[in-house]
Amino acid sequence: MTLLTICQDAAKEIGIPSPSTLIGSTDTTNIQLTAAANREGKNLVSGYDWQVLIKEELHTTLAAESQGALTTIATDFLRFSNDTMWNRTTDRKYYGPLNNAQWQRLKASVSSGITNYFRIRGGNLLFSPTPPAGETVAFEYISKNWVDTTGDGNANATSYAADSNTTVLDEDIITLGVIWRFLKQKGLPYDNQFQEYRLKLSEKQSKDGAKQIIRMAGPKRLYLPVNEPEGNFSL
């Protein structure tokens, strides 16, 4: 669905005239429908780690504490996927992000070692100890982009720029979000529509991506990043 078809569906359920154009329109209703769609998309991105927004970045280290701005390392960076940063060259984990006190204690007491730490300060990615140049550090992150403006199925923008733009997020959720947000903007009752939206949002989040099996007695085996046979071990 495009921005236009999302807002047309929402308009039908609200009971208002269906728009024929949105971007560039001076009609107040069309402007509010577009604003509601953009607000809903941005809130969905900020409120949950949707699997479609998760990306992997391979960063080549600099021989410096500061590795540069995160938005330079990954131009669509929004936030980290926690506990995913590893040095692929040395097979060692990066621990963090450290907070202010932890980082200053580290800098005051340790200048070298085999344990890697990182923090984010001023939008920059900092490493301690200072790594050699040329190593590969991988991490996963959440992209800020959720709108596809080119039609290739990949998100490359943070808001709708044309009526024909699509989204990589769930279109049903955005449609329901437009409905209750528009009603709220107009000062109309929206409790029922908001409850429907919340239920559908919870359902979509619970089914998003693969989920681990939770065993009350603990896992049957410890999963490690190695392969081993199930049996017939040589003695």
N, C-alpha and C positions, 0 to 999 in steps of 0.2 A: 504493500500500500504506500502511496505517496502522501506528502503533507496534505495535498488537496483532498484526496479520498478519505483520509483520516478525519479531517474537519468536516467533510460532507456527511460522513456517517454520524459524527457527533451531533451535527446540526439537526439531522433527522430525529435523533432521540431526544434532543432538547426541545424540538418543536419550533425551530426558527428556519427561515429561508436558507436553502443549501447554497453555499458560495460557489461561484464559477471561477473565481480567482482570489488569491490571498496575498502573496508577496507583491508589494507595490500598491495594493488597494488602499484607498483612503476611507473606506467604510469602517466605522467603529467596531461593528460586530466582527468583521473579518480580521481586523487588527487584534482584537481580543482572542479570537480563536487561535490565531498564529502564536500569540504570546503564551497562551495556555499550553499549546503543543511544545513549544520550546522550553517552558518552565518544567513541564512534566518530564521531558527527556533529560534535562540537566539534573533534576532531583533523582531520577532513577540511577543515573551514573554515580552520583555522590553517595547514594544510600546503600548500595549493594555491589558486590564484586561479581557481576555477570560474567559467565565464562566466555562469552563472545568478545568481551572487552579485555580479556587477559592476554598479554603479550610477553614474549621473551626478548631480552636484550643481551647481546654479546658485546661487552665493552673491552677494548684493548687498553691496558693500563698505561698511565704516564708515570714517569719516575718522579712523582711529586705527591705531597699529602692531598692536595685538592685535585680531583679528577675532572673538574669543570662543572658547569651547570647541568643539572639533571635534564632540563629541557633541551640541552644541546646533545647530551648522550642519547636520550630518547625524546624526540621532538613532541610526541603526543603524551608524555608522561603526566599522570595525575597523582598516583600514590603507589607505594610498594605493595606487592603481594608478600606478606611477612614470611620470614624464614626460608627464603629461596635463593639467597646470594651465595655463590660458590666460585672459588678460583678453579677453573677447568684445567689450568696448566699444572697446578700443584695438588689438585684434588683436596683442597682445604676450604673449610667453611669460613664465611665472613659473619661475625657475630654483631648484631645491632638491630636497629639503630640505637646507639648510645645516646643518653640524655646529656644535658649540659654538665652536671656534676660528674657523671661517669667518664665523660671525655676528658675533662680537666684533670681528674685523678689519674687517668691513663697517661696523659701527656706529661704529668709530673713524675711518674714513676717508671714508665717503660718506654724505651726508645727503639727496641728491636725484639724479635722473638718469632715463634712459629705460629702464634695465634693471631688471626686477622680480625680487625674491628672496623666498623664504619659508622658514620653519622651523617646527618643532613644539616647543614647550617647555611643560612642565606641562600637557599636554593641550590647549593653546591654539594656534591658527593665527596666526602673526606674519607681517606683510608689511613689506618695505622696498624702496623708500621708502614712506612712509605714503601710501596712495591717497586720492583724493577720495571722498566718499560717493556712493553710487548707481551705481557701475560694476558690471558683471556679470563675475564670475570663475567659470569652469567647471572642474571636475576630476572624474575618475572614482575610485571607491574600492571596496573590498571590504566588503560588508555582513556583520555578525556574525550576522544572522538566517538560520536554515536550516529552521525548523519552521513549518508553516502550521497555526495553531490555529483559523482561521475557516472553512476549506474553500473559500476563493476562489482558491487557486492561488498566493498570494503569501506569502512567508515573513515572519513577524512576531515570532518568538520564538527564543531561543537554546537551548531544551531542550523536551522533550515535557512537556505538561501534562495530557494526557488520552489514553486508549487510541485514540481516533478521530483524533488528530492525524496529519498526513502531513508529508512533507518534500520540499523542492525538490531535494535532493541525490539521487544515484543510490541507489535502494533495494537493488539487488543488492549493492553495496559495503557498505552498512550491515548487511545480513543476514550477509554473510561476516565483517564486523568483529565482530558480536555473537557469532558462533560461536567464533572463536579467542579472543576476550577472555573469554568465559564459561569456556571450557576452562582458560585460564590462571588465572582466579580460583579454580577448583576444584583446581588443582594437577595437572591431567591433561595428557597429551601434546597439543600443538597445532601442532607443526611443519608437518605437511602442510596443515592448514587455513590456517595463516599464509602459507605459500607460495602457495596458491591465491588468497588474498586479495591478496597483493602483486602477483601477475601480473595479476589483474583490475583492480586499482587503476591499475597502469601502463598497461594497455590503455585504460581509461576516460579517463585524463589525456591520453594521446596523441591521442584523438579528440574531446576537449572543445573546442567552439567551432571556428571556422575557423582554419586554419593557413596561414601564408605559405609560398610556394614558395621554397626555398633554391636559388639558382643558383650553381654553383661558379665560373662565369665572371663573376659579378656580375649585377645587374639589367639588363634590356634597356632600361629607361628609368627615369628618376628620378621617383618619384611625389611630386607636390607638391599642396598644397590648392588647385589651380587647374584649370580645364578649358581644353583647347586642341584644335584640330582635328588630325587625323592627317596631313593634307596639304592641297594646294591653297591654300597661303598667298598672300595678296595681296602684290604687290611695290609 
